[in-house]
Amino acid sequence: MKRALLLVAHGSRRAASNEEVNALTELLANSLDKDYTFIKSAFLELADPSIPKGITRLVEMGAEEIDVLPYFLSAGRHVSEDIPTIITESALQYSNVIINLKEYIGGSSKMVDYICALLGKDV
Amino acid sequence: MKRALLLVAHGSRRAASNEEVNALTELLANSLDKDYTFIKSAFLELADPSIPKGITRLVEMGAEEIDVLPYFLSAGRHVSEDIPTIITESALQYSNVIINLKEYIGGSSKMVDYICALLGKDV
């Protein structure tokens, strides 16, 4: 089973912000190469590739299962409505591919530990 | 020395998004009570308290040193310009208080490990 991870960010008019996401994606690709055959990024708006385009590319590369991870801090409209709608449409388009929408990164209880680590505190 | 942490988020028209930030702040307050006397949140826009108001409150509570942590994922205009400008103004206003602007949470190399942990992978 060829698994893929798609990191989905909001997208910015600032190229540097989008490049930050792409750089993070490359670091993830190095760390998670045993878990995922392909690791790519996509953007909800303002940058390329879009989420549907990102999924299409992964399918064309041979991905059979895609984990979509929203790189968002809070469950606003984008996380609660826009991204699920897009993913549902992609899942209908590629019914032979398993597409899992994961929880947005700010929604985890691990965020507390992450921030403590940033501040140099062990908990 | 009474130290304070101010978690600074963007702010949303959705009350639920702002409440997520406040809930995270309460969890941080429990985890970091040995490191900080006060732990509060503030918002760049669209929600209360504003960043200057948040800093004023902490100073009035007796904070002598304030760590300001931008709860942002990328270094867009808000992180690179707006927040530093506000913090510089507050530092001028309260010259007897040490105000440290910390790196935004998406800027850490630890983000890779955090995401791996979310996906259930040890690195």
gemmi code that builds the backbone of each chain (N, CA, C; Angstrom):
import gemmi

chains = {
    "A": [
        ("MET", (0.850, -1.206, 0.000), (0.000, 0.000, 0.000), (0.879, 1.248, 0.000)),
        ("LYS", (0.781, 2.054, -1.025), (1.564, 3.292, -1.091), (0.810, 4.411, -0.390)),
        ("ARG", (1.383, 4.857, 0.740), (0.722, 5.885, 1.542), (1.337, 7.251, 1.291)),
        ("ALA", (0.487, 8.280, 1.380), (0.959, 9.648, 1.165), (0.463, 10.539, 2.286)),
        ("LEU", (1.257, 11.577, 2.573), (0.847, 12.616, 3.523), (0.750, 13.926, 2.758)),
        ("LEU", (-0.396, 14.604, 2.910), (-0.562, 15.924, 2.296), (-0.732, 16.950, 3.423)),
        ("LEU", (0.272, 17.803, 3.580), (0.211, 18.870, 4.580), (-0.519, 20.044, 3.938)),
        ("VAL", (-1.651, 20.429, 4.525), (-2.496, 21.465, 3.924), (-2.428, 22.745, 4.757)),
        ("ALA", (-1.860, 23.798, 4.161), (-1.762, 25.087, 4.844), (-2.730, 26.077, 4.224)),
        ("HIS", (-2.898, 27.219, 4.877), (-3.831, 28.216, 4.353), (-3.355, 28.788, 3.027)),
        ("GLY", (-2.051, 29.121, 2.953), (-1.521, 29.815, 1.775), (-1.482, 31.307, 2.046)),
        ("SER", (-0.455, 31.958, 1.493), (-0.237, 33.380, 1.755), (0.163, 34.095, 0.471)),
        ("ARG", (-0.096, 35.411, 0.439), (0.423, 36.201, -0.684), (1.930, 36.339, -0.593)),
        ("ARG", (2.475, 36.093, 0.615), (3.919, 36.169, 0.808), (4.556, 34.853, 0.424)),
        ("ALA", (5.408, 34.875, -0.587), (6.065, 33.632, -1.021), (6.829, 32.992, 0.127)),
        ("ALA", (7.433, 33.835, 0.989), (8.252, 33.287, 2.077), (7.420, 32.404, 3.013)),
        ("SER", (6.156, 32.788, 3.241), (5.302, 31.982, 4.121), (5.020, 30.613, 3.500)),
        ("ASN", (4.748, 30.615, 2.205), (4.485, 29.342, 1.533), (5.748, 28.484, 1.493)),
        ("GLU", (6.878, 29.143, 1.331), (8.146, 28.406, 1.302), (8.447, 27.769, 2.659)),
        ("GLU", (8.015, 28.431, 3.737), (8.172, 27.836, 5.072), (7.439, 26.503, 5.134)),
        ("VAL", (6.238, 26.481, 4.575), (5.434, 25.247, 4.579), (6.115, 24.176, 3.737)),
        ("ASN", (6.628, 24.593, 2.594), (7.301, 23.612, 1.728), (8.578, 23.082, 2.376)),
        ("ALA", (9.287, 23.960, 3.092), (10.512, 23.512, 3.773), (10.173, 22.523, 4.888)),
        ("LEU", (9.099, 22.818, 5.629), (8.649, 21.895, 6.672), (8.275, 20.547, 6.054)),
        ("THR", (7.614, 20.601, 4.919), (7.205, 19.368, 4.233), (8.426, 18.534, 3.854)),
        ("GLU", (9.485, 19.187, 3.435), (10.697, 18.433, 3.088), (11.321, 17.780, 4.319)),
        ("LEU", (11.303, 18.513, 5.443), (11.821, 17.932, 6.684), (10.979, 16.732, 7.107)),
        ("LEU", (9.650, 16.862, 6.954), (8.767, 15.736, 7.286), (9.052, 14.549, 6.363)),
        ("ALA", (9.317, 14.850, 5.105), (9.600, 13.769, 4.149), (10.831, 12.975, 4.581)),
        ("ASN", (11.808, 13.673, 5.164), (13.007, 12.985, 5.646), (12.713, 12.144, 6.880)),
        ("SER", (11.855, 12.690, 7.770), (11.589, 12.012, 9.038), (10.619, 10.848, 8.892)),
        ("LEU", (9.712, 10.957, 7.930), (8.615, 9.994, 7.835), (8.705, 9.115, 6.590)),
        ("ASP", (9.912, 8.968, 6.069), (10.040, 8.234, 4.805), (9.706, 6.752, 4.941)),
        ("LYS", (9.729, 6.244, 6.204), (9.342, 4.835, 6.380), (7.829, 4.675, 6.449)),
        ("ASP", (7.137, 5.771, 6.750), (5.686, 5.704, 6.934), (4.904, 6.108, 5.678)),
        ("TYR", (5.517, 7.013, 4.915), (4.825, 7.516, 3.722), (5.741, 7.447, 2.509)),
        ("THR", (5.196, 6.970, 1.410), (5.966, 6.941, 0.159), (6.113, 8.346, -0.405)),
        ("PHE", (5.039, 9.146, -0.269), (5.050, 10.518, -0.787), (4.600, 11.485, 0.311)),
        ("ILE", (5.288, 12.615, 0.419), (4.875, 13.662, 1.361), (4.932, 14.997, 0.632)),
        ("LYS", (3.766, 15.641, 0.510), (3.688, 16.894, -0.256), (2.877, 17.928, 0.517)),
        ("SER", (2.938, 19.166, 0.073), (2.113, 20.222, 0.656), (1.108, 20.727, -0.374)),
        ("ALA", (0.046, 21.361, 0.146), (-0.964, 21.988, -0.723), (-1.557, 23.153, 0.068)),
        ("PHE", (-2.257, 24.034, -0.645), (-2.738, 25.266, -0.017), (-4.234, 25.477, -0.289)),
        ("LEU", (-4.915, 25.944, 0.749), (-6.357, 26.200, 0.621), (-6.614, 27.329, -0.361)),
        ("GLU", (-5.805, 28.375, -0.295), (-5.969, 29.497, -1.217), (-4.669, 30.278, -1.323)),
        ("LEU", (-4.599, 31.135, -2.304), (-3.493, 32.106, -2.476), (-2.165, 31.493, -2.904)),
        ("ALA", (-2.068, 30.178, -2.980), (-0.800, 29.565, -3.390), (-1.074, 28.230, -4.069)),
        ("ASP", (-0.101, 27.766, -4.813), (-0.195, 26.493, -5.529), (0.697, 25.448, -4.874)),
        ("PRO", (0.329, 24.172, -4.976), (-0.895, 23.665, -5.587), (-2.092, 23.784, -4.645)),
        ("SER", (-3.278, 23.836, -5.238), (-4.506, 23.773, -4.438), (-4.629, 22.381, -3.820)),
        ("ILE", (-5.568, 22.220, -2.912), (-5.760, 20.902, -2.286), (-6.205, 19.853, -3.322)),
        ("PRO", (-7.203, 20.157, -4.168), (-7.585, 19.141, -5.168), (-6.418, 18.775, -6.088)),
        ("LYS", (-5.638, 19.799, -6.481), (-4.499, 19.530, -7.355), (-3.451, 18.679, -6.629)),
        ("GLY", (-3.243, 18.977, -5.349), (-2.282, 18.201, -4.564), (-2.692, 16.744, -4.466)),
        ("ILE", (-3.993, 16.517, -4.259), (-4.483, 15.138, -4.169), (-4.362, 14.440, -5.521)),
        ("THR", (-4.724, 15.152, -6.587), (-4.616, 14.558, -7.931), (-3.179, 14.140, -8.231)),
        ("ARG", (-2.236, 15.013, -7.881), (-0.826, 14.675, -8.123), (-0.415, 13.412, -7.378)),
        ("LEU", (-0.849, 13.319, -6.116), (-0.484, 12.138, -5.323), (-1.102, 10.872, -5.912)),
        ("VAL", (-2.350, 10.986, -6.361), (-3.006, 9.824, -6.976), (-2.260, 9.427, -8.244)),
        ("GLU", (-1.886, 10.424, -9.034), (-1.162, 10.136, -10.285), (0.222, 9.521, -10.023)),
        ("MET", (0.795, 9.875, -8.851), (2.097, 9.294, -8.484), (1.933, 7.854, -8.002)),
        ("GLY", (0.690, 7.455, -7.723), (0.458, 6.073, -7.317), (-0.006, 5.901, -5.885)),
        ("ALA", (-0.309, 7.001, -5.195), (-0.758, 6.889, -3.806), (-2.086, 6.128, -3.740)),
        ("GLU", (-2.163, 5.196, -2.773), (-3.403, 4.421, -2.599), (-4.146, 4.853, -1.339)),
        ("GLU", (-3.415, 5.511, -0.429), (-4.027, 6.037, 0.797), (-3.366, 7.373, 1.098)),
        ("ILE", (-4.184, 8.404, 1.372), (-3.645, 9.755, 1.593), (-4.131, 10.288, 2.934)),
        ("ASP", (-3.180, 10.627, 3.816), (-3.511, 11.328, 5.058), (-3.409, 12.829, 4.792)),
        ("VAL", (-4.502, 13.538, 5.007), (-4.519, 14.989, 4.811), (-4.435, 15.651, 6.186)),
        ("LEU", (-3.362, 16.421, 6.423), (-3.148, 17.028, 7.737), (-3.269, 18.553, 7.637)),
        ("PRO", (-4.344, 19.128, 8.183), (-4.502, 20.587, 8.133), (-3.497, 21.286, 9.050)),
        ("TYR", (-2.661, 22.105, 8.442), (-1.639, 22.854, 9.195), (-2.271, 24.185, 9.629)),
        ("PHE", (-3.200, 24.056, 10.566), (-3.968, 25.193, 11.080), (-3.986, 25.108, 12.608)),
        ("LEU", (-4.102, 26.270, 13.246), (-4.077, 26.291, 14.711), (-5.453, 26.256, 15.350)),
        ("SER", (-6.465, 26.719, 14.634), (-7.786, 26.722, 15.271), (-8.853, 26.265, 14.289)),
        ("ALA", (-9.949, 25.820, 14.857), (-11.022, 25.220, 14.057), (-11.986, 26.297, 13.577)),
        ("GLY", (-11.494, 27.196, 12.771), (-12.354, 28.189, 12.138), (-13.073, 27.571, 10.956)),
        ("ARG", (-13.656, 28.415, 10.154), (-14.430, 27.951, 9.006), (-13.586, 27.100, 8.056)),
        ("HIS", (-12.336, 27.486, 7.846), (-11.488, 26.734, 6.916), (-11.361, 25.277, 7.352)),
        ("VAL", (-11.114, 25.085, 8.653), (-10.901, 23.720, 9.167), (-12.221, 22.961, 9.284)),
        ("SER", (-13.266, 23.664, 9.719), (-14.515, 22.947, 10.018), (-15.400, 22.771, 8.786)),
        ("GLU", (-15.241, 23.627, 7.781), (-16.126, 23.525, 6.609), (-15.382, 23.382, 5.280)),
        ("ASP", (-14.504, 24.350, 4.993), (-13.907, 24.409, 3.649), (-13.089, 23.157, 3.322)),
        ("ILE", (-12.177, 22.793, 4.215), (-11.306, 21.648, 3.920), (-12.105, 20.336, 3.874)),
        ("PRO", (-13.016, 20.073, 4.839), (-13.814, 18.842, 4.727), (-14.607, 18.759, 3.418)),
        ("THR", (-15.144, 19.894, 2.963), (-15.901, 19.893, 1.705), (-15.011, 19.500, 0.533)),
        ("ILE", (-13.820, 20.087, 0.482), (-12.885, 19.784, -0.609), (-12.480, 18.307, -0.567)),
        ("ILE", (-12.227, 17.816, 0.641), (-11.770, 16.421, 0.778), (-12.883, 15.446, 0.384)),
        ("THR", (-14.108, 15.792, 0.746), (-15.244, 14.936, 0.366), (-15.368, 14.853, -1.151)),
        ("GLU", (-15.193, 15.995, -1.819), (-15.269, 15.999, -3.288), (-14.147, 15.156, -3.901)),
        ("SER", (-12.935, 15.288, -3.341), (-11.811, 14.500, -3.865), (-12.027, 13.014, -3.636)),
        ("ALA", (-12.619, 12.688, -2.487), (-12.869, 11.274, -2.177), (-13.883, 10.675, -3.155)),
        ("LEU", (-14.852, 11.497, -3.571), (-15.824, 11.022, -4.557), (-15.153, 10.830, -5.918)),
        ("GLN", (-14.234, 11.765, -6.230), (-13.545, 11.709, -7.530), (-12.623, 10.489, -7.616)),
        ("TYR", (-11.969, 10.184, -6.479), (-11.010, 9.063, -6.470), (-11.496, 8.001, -5.482)),
        ("SER", (-12.568, 7.321, -5.868), (-13.211, 6.408, -4.926), (-12.354, 5.176, -4.646)),
        ("ASN", (-11.330, 4.947, -5.455), (-10.451, 3.791, -5.210), (-9.262, 4.143, -4.316)),
        ("VAL", (-9.213, 5.411, -3.861), (-8.130, 5.860, -2.978), (-8.724, 6.170, -1.598)),
        ("ILE", (-8.036, 5.735, -0.545), (-8.488, 6.034, 0.815), (-7.954, 7.413, 1.198)),
        ("ILE", (-8.845, 8.333, 1.538), (-8.407, 9.675, 1.937), (-8.858, 9.923, 3.370)),
        ("ASN", (-7.883, 10.120, 4.263), (-8.173, 10.331, 5.685), (-7.915, 11.789, 6.046)),
        ("LEU", (-8.944, 12.474, 6.491), (-8.743, 13.849, 6.960), (-8.376, 13.800, 8.437)),
        ("LYS", (-7.138, 14.175, 8.745), (-6.652, 14.136, 10.127), (-7.060, 15.425, 10.857)),
        ("GLU", (-6.927, 15.384, 12.181), (-7.238, 16.571, 12.975), (-6.223, 17.689, 12.702)),
        ("TYR", (-6.694, 18.934, 12.637), (-5.794, 20.086, 12.462), (-4.767, 20.117, 13.599)),
        ("ILE", (-3.597, 20.649, 13.304), (-2.491, 20.464, 14.261), (-2.701, 21.190, 15.591)),
        ("GLY", (-3.518, 22.253, 15.580), (-3.763, 22.969, 16.833), (-4.764, 22.270, 17.739)),
        ("GLY", (-5.394, 21.219, 17.228), (-6.455, 20.568, 17.989), (-5.972, 19.489, 18.933)),
        ("SER", (-4.682, 19.227, 18.946), (-4.165, 18.141, 19.768), (-3.833, 18.616, 21.180)),
        ("SER", (-4.075, 17.747, 22.137), (-3.694, 18.056, 23.518), (-2.166, 18.095, 23.663)),
        ("LYS", (-1.454, 17.569, 22.653), (0.008, 17.627, 22.690), (0.535, 19.048, 22.486)),
        ("MET", (-0.328, 19.988, 22.046), (0.129, 21.354, 21.809), (0.712, 21.983, 23.081)),
        ("VAL", (0.134, 21.637, 24.224), (0.652, 22.174, 25.491), (2.113, 21.760, 25.677)),
        ("ASP", (2.397, 20.473, 25.457), (3.772, 19.994, 25.619), (4.706, 20.641, 24.606)),
        ("TYR", (4.193, 20.832, 23.391), (5.018, 21.472, 22.353), (5.417, 22.881, 22.781)),
        ("ILE", (4.456, 23.638, 23.280), (4.758, 25.016, 23.694), (5.701, 25.019, 24.902)),
        ("CYS", (5.483, 24.095, 25.822), (6.401, 24.001, 26.970), (7.819, 23.709, 26.482)),
        ("ALA", (7.936, 22.844, 25.478), (9.265, 22.520, 24.938), (9.883, 23.758, 24.276)),
        ("LEU", (9.060, 24.551, 23.584), (9.569, 25.773, 22.949), (10.129, 26.726, 23.997)),
        ("LEU", (9.477, 26.762, 25.150), (9.892, 27.678, 26.209), (10.987, 27.067, 27.083)),
        ("GLY", (11.421, 25.869, 26.688), (12.517, 25.244, 27.409), (12.107, 24.581, 28.707)),
        ("LYS", (10.814, 24.260, 28.817), (10.315, 23.630, 30.043), (9.947, 22.181, 29.761)),
        ("ASP", (10.368, 21.301, 30.667), (9.927, 19.918, 30.579), (8.698, 19.745, 31.449)),
        ("VAL", (7.719, 19.038, 30.949), (6.518, 18.795, 31.760), (6.319, 17.302, 31.953)),
    ],
    "B": [
        ("MET", (11.366, 37.984, 41.124), (10.950, 38.497, 39.795), (9.652, 37.804, 39.372)),
        ("LYS", (8.596, 38.560, 39.219), (7.320, 37.974, 38.783), (7.278, 37.931, 37.257)),
        ("ARG", (7.288, 36.702, 36.729), (7.318, 36.530, 35.279), (5.930, 36.197, 34.752)),
        ("ALA", (5.686, 36.641, 33.512), (4.390, 36.381, 32.881), (4.600, 35.864, 31.471)),
        ("LEU", (3.649, 35.057, 31.039), (3.623, 34.601, 29.641), (2.347, 35.132, 28.996)),
        ("LEU", (2.505, 35.769, 27.832), (1.345, 36.240, 27.077), (1.310, 35.498, 25.746)),
        ("LEU", (0.319, 34.626, 25.596), (0.140, 33.893, 24.340), (-0.663, 34.788, 23.404)),
        ("VAL", (-0.069, 35.124, 22.265), (-0.701, 36.081, 21.351), (-1.185, 35.359, 20.099)),
        ("ALA", (-2.497, 35.333, 19.906), (-3.085, 34.694, 18.726), (-3.639, 35.752, 17.782)),
        ("HIS", (-4.005, 35.313, 16.594), (-4.524, 36.273, 15.617), (-5.858, 36.869, 16.064)),
        ("GLY", (-6.744, 35.987, 16.559), (-8.108, 36.423, 16.864), (-9.018, 36.109, 15.699)),
        ("SER", (-10.253, 35.749, 16.021), (-11.216, 35.323, 15.002), (-12.586, 35.924, 15.291)),
        ("ARG", (-13.390, 36.045, 14.233), (-14.791, 36.450, 14.450), (-15.578, 35.325, 15.119)),
        ("ARG", (-15.024, 34.103, 15.023), (-15.684, 32.950, 15.641), (-15.276, 32.853, 17.107)),
        ("ALA", (-16.235, 32.999, 17.974), (-15.928, 32.923, 19.410), (-15.248, 31.603, 19.758)),
        ("ALA", (-15.658, 30.527, 19.089), (-15.098, 29.203, 19.424), (-13.592, 29.158, 19.188)),
        ("SER", (-13.117, 29.851, 18.147), (-11.675, 29.861, 17.871), (-10.923, 30.588, 18.975)),
        ("ASN", (-11.475, 31.711, 19.422), (-10.822, 32.452, 20.501), (-10.855, 31.662, 21.806)),
        ("GLU", (-11.952, 30.943, 22.001), (-12.060, 30.123, 23.220), (-11.045, 28.990, 23.221)),
        ("GLU", (-10.734, 28.468, 22.025), (-9.687, 27.443, 21.930), (-8.373, 27.985, 22.461)),
        ("VAL", (-8.066, 29.236, 22.083), (-6.814, 29.865, 22.531), (-6.848, 30.053, 24.047)),
        ("ASN", (-7.987, 30.496, 24.552), (-8.096, 30.701, 25.999), (-8.001, 29.386, 26.768)),
        ("ALA", (-8.575, 28.333, 26.197), (-8.499, 27.021, 26.854), (-7.054, 26.520, 26.871)),
        ("LEU", (-6.351, 26.714, 25.745), (-4.938, 26.339, 25.695), (-4.147, 27.126, 26.736)),
        ("THR", (-4.463, 28.392, 26.875), (-3.769, 29.244, 27.850), (-3.975, 28.715, 29.266)),
        ("GLU", (-5.174, 28.244, 29.554), (-5.431, 27.684, 30.890), (-4.628, 26.406, 31.127)),
        ("LEU", (-4.514, 25.581, 30.083), (-3.706, 24.365, 30.217), (-2.240, 24.724, 30.440)),
        ("LEU", (-1.775, 25.758, 29.705), (-0.386, 26.204, 29.893), (-0.188, 26.735, 31.312)),
        ("ALA", (-1.189, 27.435, 31.806), (-1.084, 27.991, 33.163), (-0.901, 26.865, 34.186)),
        ("ASN", (-1.560, 25.732, 33.944), (-1.399, 24.595, 34.854), (-0.012, 23.962, 34.728)),
        ("SER", (0.489, 23.897, 33.488), (1.769, 23.214, 33.264), (2.969, 24.065, 33.642)),
        ("LEU", (2.820, 25.376, 33.519), (3.978, 26.268, 33.673), (3.886, 27.150, 34.909)),
        ("ASP", (3.114, 26.691, 35.905), (2.901, 27.549, 37.078), (4.167, 27.775, 37.889)),
        ("LYS", (5.161, 26.900, 37.697), (6.436, 27.119, 38.412), (7.312, 28.134, 37.694)),
        ("ASP", (7.050, 28.331, 36.409), (7.901, 29.213, 35.602), (7.329, 30.623, 35.470)),
        ("TYR", (6.004, 30.707, 35.491), (5.355, 32.002, 35.301), (4.308, 32.238, 36.395)),
        ("THR", (4.321, 33.437, 36.951), (3.307, 33.801, 37.948), (1.955, 34.019, 37.273)),
        ("PHE", (2.000, 34.611, 36.064), (0.760, 34.887, 35.321), (0.892, 34.347, 33.898)),
        ("ILE", (-0.175, 33.726, 33.402), (-0.204, 33.266, 32.010), (-1.546, 33.667, 31.421)),
        ("LYS", (-1.498, 34.524, 30.391), (-2.726, 35.053, 29.805), (-2.642, 35.001, 28.282)),
        ("SER", (-3.777, 35.215, 27.626), (-3.799, 35.310, 26.167), (-4.222, 36.704, 25.737)),
        ("ALA", (-3.864, 37.040, 24.502), (-4.279, 38.304, 23.899), (-4.384, 38.082, 22.396)),
        ("PHE", (-5.031, 39.030, 21.715), (-5.318, 38.836, 20.295), (-4.888, 40.045, 19.467)),
        ("LEU", (-4.330, 39.750, 18.310), (-3.876, 40.828, 17.420), (-5.057, 41.646, 16.920)),
        ("GLU", (-6.150, 40.948, 16.571), (-7.335, 41.659, 16.099), (-8.570, 40.786, 16.274)),
        ("LEU", (-9.727, 41.395, 16.146), (-11.022, 40.706, 16.118), (-11.467, 40.115, 17.451)),
        ("ALA", (-10.636, 40.190, 18.478), (-11.038, 39.632, 19.779), (-10.347, 40.398, 20.897)),
        ("ASP", (-10.878, 40.281, 22.079), (-10.326, 40.935, 23.259), (-9.683, 39.911, 24.178)),
        ("PRO", (-8.673, 40.340, 24.950), (-8.043, 41.660, 24.938), (-7.061, 41.817, 23.785)),
        ("SER", (-6.832, 43.050, 23.385), (-5.778, 43.337, 22.415), (-4.422, 43.054, 23.067)),
        ("ILE", (-3.378, 43.072, 22.274), (-2.036, 42.829, 22.832), (-1.648, 43.942, 23.817)),
        ("PRO", (-1.807, 45.241, 23.452), (-1.444, 46.277, 24.433), (-2.255, 46.153, 25.725)),
        ("LYS", (-3.534, 45.830, 25.587), (-4.371, 45.674, 26.782), (-3.896, 44.481, 27.612)),
        ("GLY", (-3.538, 43.399, 26.942), (-3.040, 42.223, 27.653), (-1.769, 42.523, 28.427)),
        ("ILE", (-0.890, 43.294, 27.809), (0.362, 43.653, 28.488), (0.075, 44.583, 29.672)),
        ("THR", (-0.802, 45.550, 29.445), (-1.151, 46.477, 30.534), (-1.715, 45.716, 31.732)),
        ("ARG", (-2.593, 44.752, 31.437), (-3.174, 43.959, 32.537), (-2.103, 43.231, 33.329)),
        ("LEU", (-1.155, 42.631, 32.602), (-0.090, 41.883, 33.286), (0.776, 42.816, 34.127)),
        ("VAL", (1.065, 43.994, 33.582), (1.868, 44.963, 34.340), (1.108, 45.386, 35.595)),
        ("GLU", (-0.191, 45.625, 35.441), (-1.001, 46.038, 36.599), (-1.109, 44.926, 37.647)),
        ("MET", (-1.002, 43.668, 37.176), (-1.031, 42.545, 38.117), (0.304, 42.406, 38.850)),
        ("GLY", (1.333, 43.080, 38.340), (2.632, 43.040, 39.011), (3.734, 42.353, 38.240)),
        ("ALA", (3.469, 41.985, 36.980), (4.512, 41.318, 36.193), (5.711, 42.239, 36.000)),
        ("GLU", (6.904, 41.658, 36.192), (8.138, 42.430, 36.003), (8.863, 42.010, 34.726)),
        ("GLU", (8.531, 40.827, 34.245), (9.112, 40.342, 32.986), (8.015, 39.592, 32.241)),
        ("ILE", (7.851, 39.878, 30.952), (6.768, 39.269, 30.170), (7.345, 38.613, 28.925)),
        ("ASP", (7.115, 37.308, 28.787), (7.442, 36.602, 27.547), (6.207, 36.635, 26.651)),
        ("VAL", (6.358, 37.183, 25.455), (5.252, 37.245, 24.497), (5.479, 36.167, 23.445)),
        ("LEU", (4.556, 35.214, 23.371), (4.720, 34.082, 22.445), (3.665, 34.150, 21.339)),
        ("PRO", (4.082, 34.467, 20.105), (3.113, 34.523, 18.993), (2.624, 33.123, 18.608)),
        ("TYR", (1.336, 32.923, 18.756), (0.707, 31.631, 18.405), (0.318, 31.686, 16.926)),
        ("PHE", (1.359, 31.670, 16.098), (1.211, 31.765, 14.646), (2.089, 30.694, 14.003)),
        ("LEU", (1.678, 30.233, 12.818), (2.436, 29.172, 12.152), (3.467, 29.676, 11.165)),
        ("SER", (3.264, 30.866, 10.608), (4.239, 31.330, 9.618), (4.542, 32.805, 9.830)),
        ("ALA", (5.702, 33.188, 9.307), (6.196, 34.549, 9.528), (5.664, 35.486, 8.461)),
        ("GLY", (4.356, 35.661, 8.457), (3.747, 36.646, 7.564), (3.899, 38.045, 8.165)),
        ("ARG", (3.159, 38.972, 7.619), (3.251, 40.364, 8.059), (2.938, 40.508, 9.544)),
        ("HIS", (1.951, 39.759, 10.026), (1.577, 39.875, 11.440), (2.762, 39.571, 12.357)),
        ("VAL", (3.459, 38.477, 12.035), (4.577, 38.056, 12.886), (5.804, 38.932, 12.673)),
        ("SER", (6.051, 39.305, 11.421), (7.311, 40.005, 11.137), (7.219, 41.513, 11.351)),
        ("GLU", (5.999, 42.062, 11.277), (5.883, 43.522, 11.405), (4.919, 43.956, 12.510)),
        ("ASP", (3.670, 43.503, 12.410), (2.629, 44.042, 13.298), (2.929, 43.786, 14.780)),
        ("ILE", (3.210, 42.545, 15.120), (3.430, 42.220, 16.535), (4.706, 42.885, 17.073)),
        ("PRO", (5.836, 42.848, 16.337), (7.016, 43.559, 16.852), (6.761, 45.050, 17.085)),
        ("THR", (5.998, 45.680, 16.193), (5.700, 47.109, 16.360), (4.917, 47.353, 17.650)),
        ("ILE", (3.909, 46.522, 17.882), (3.093, 46.667, 19.093), (3.945, 46.443, 20.341)),
        ("ILE", (4.801, 45.437, 20.294), (5.626, 45.110, 21.463), (6.639, 46.225, 21.742)),
        ("THR", (7.182, 46.796, 20.679), (8.126, 47.904, 20.863), (7.434, 49.086, 21.552)),
        ("GLU", (6.199, 49.371, 21.131), (5.453, 50.474, 21.756), (5.160, 50.186, 23.230)),
        ("SER", (4.787, 48.931, 23.519), (4.510, 48.577, 24.916), (5.778, 48.662, 25.764)),
        ("ALA", (6.904, 48.273, 25.170), (8.175, 48.308, 25.900), (8.558, 49.754, 26.229)),
        ("LEU", (8.247, 50.670, 25.327), (8.515, 52.092, 25.597), (7.602, 52.605, 26.707)),
        ("GLN", (6.354, 52.129, 26.661), (5.368, 52.582, 27.655), (5.716, 52.074, 29.058)),
        ("TYR", (6.213, 50.826, 29.112), (6.536, 50.214, 30.417), (8.034, 49.918, 30.459)),
        ("SER", (8.812, 50.958, 30.569), (10.267, 50.808, 30.445), (10.867, 50.084, 31.653)),
        ("ASN", (10.105, 49.953, 32.738), (10.603, 49.234, 33.915), (10.258, 47.743, 33.878)),
        ("VAL", (9.598, 47.317, 32.797), (9.226, 45.907, 32.646), (10.025, 45.319, 31.482)),
        ("ILE", (10.550, 44.110, 31.684), (11.286, 43.432, 30.607), (10.263, 42.694, 29.736)),
        ("ILE", (10.238, 43.020, 28.455), (9.305, 42.344, 27.544), (10.109, 41.625, 26.473)),
        ("ASN", (9.963, 40.294, 26.455), (10.714, 39.463, 25.502), (9.765, 38.931, 24.428)),
        ("LEU", (10.031, 39.280, 23.195), (9.229, 38.727, 22.104), (9.871, 37.409, 21.664)),
        ("LYS", (9.182, 36.306, 21.919), (9.699, 34.986, 21.571), (9.388, 34.671, 20.107)),
        ("GLU", (10.053, 33.632, 19.603), (9.800, 33.213, 18.224), (8.385, 32.637, 18.081)),
        ("TYR", (7.731, 32.923, 16.970), (6.392, 32.356, 16.696), (6.481, 30.830, 16.696)),
        ("ILE", (5.382, 30.191, 17.089), (5.485, 28.749, 17.362), (5.787, 27.895, 16.123)),
        ("GLY", (5.433, 28.416, 14.928), (5.727, 27.648, 13.720), (7.171, 27.747, 13.277)),
        ("GLY", (7.943, 28.604, 13.921), (9.319, 28.833, 13.488), (10.334, 27.890, 14.095)),
        ("SER", (9.888, 27.007, 14.949), (10.830, 26.115, 15.628), (11.087, 24.844, 14.829)),
        ("SER", (12.323, 24.387, 14.894), (12.660, 23.113, 14.246), (11.969, 21.945, 14.955)),
        ("LYS", (11.437, 22.206, 16.165), (10.716, 21.153, 16.894), (9.354, 20.835, 16.250)),
        ("MET", (8.909, 21.699, 15.315), (7.607, 21.458, 14.682), (7.566, 20.108, 13.977)),
        ("VAL", (8.694, 19.713, 13.397), (8.737, 18.417, 12.712), (8.411, 17.296, 13.699)),
        ("ASP", (9.051, 17.334, 14.866), (8.813, 16.293, 15.870), (7.365, 16.324, 16.359)),
        ("TYR", (6.844, 17.541, 16.499), (5.441, 17.663, 16.955), (4.498, 16.979, 15.966)),
        ("ILE", (4.698, 17.266, 14.691), (3.816, 16.665, 13.679), (4.003, 15.156, 13.637)),
        ("CYS", (5.242, 14.707, 13.770), (5.464, 13.249, 13.802), (4.710, 12.626, 14.977)),
        ("ALA", (4.732, 13.327, 16.114), (4.016, 12.809, 17.298), (2.509, 12.776, 17.042)),
        ("LEU", (1.989, 13.786, 16.344), (0.553, 13.795, 16.026), (0.169, 12.600, 15.165)),
        ("LEU", (1.098, 12.237, 14.288), (0.822, 11.130, 13.355), (1.177, 9.784, 13.983)),
        ("GLY", (1.591, 9.833, 15.255), (1.881, 8.585, 15.958), (3.225, 7.986, 15.628)),
        ("LYS", (4.134, 8.844, 15.118), (5.457, 8.339, 14.738), (6.502, 8.879, 15.707)),
        ("ASP", (7.381, 8.014, 16.152), (8.529, 8.460, 16.949), (9.702, 8.707, 16.018)),
        ("VAL", (10.400, 9.802, 16.247), (11.593, 10.077, 15.417), (12.827, 10.168, 16.300)),
    ],
}
model = gemmi.Model(1)
for chain_id, residues in chains.items():
    chain = gemmi.Chain(chain_id)
    for i, (resn, *xyz) in enumerate(residues, 1):
        res = gemmi.Residue()
        res.name, res.seqid = resn, gemmi.SeqId(i, " ")
        for name, pos in zip(("N", "CA", "C"), xyz):
            atom = gemmi.Atom()
            atom.name, atom.element = name, gemmi.Element(name[0])
            atom.pos, atom.b_iso = gemmi.Position(*pos), 0.0
            res.add_atom(atom)
        chain.add_residue(res)
    model.add_chain(chain)
structure = gemmi.Structure()
structure.add_model(model)
structure.setup_entities()
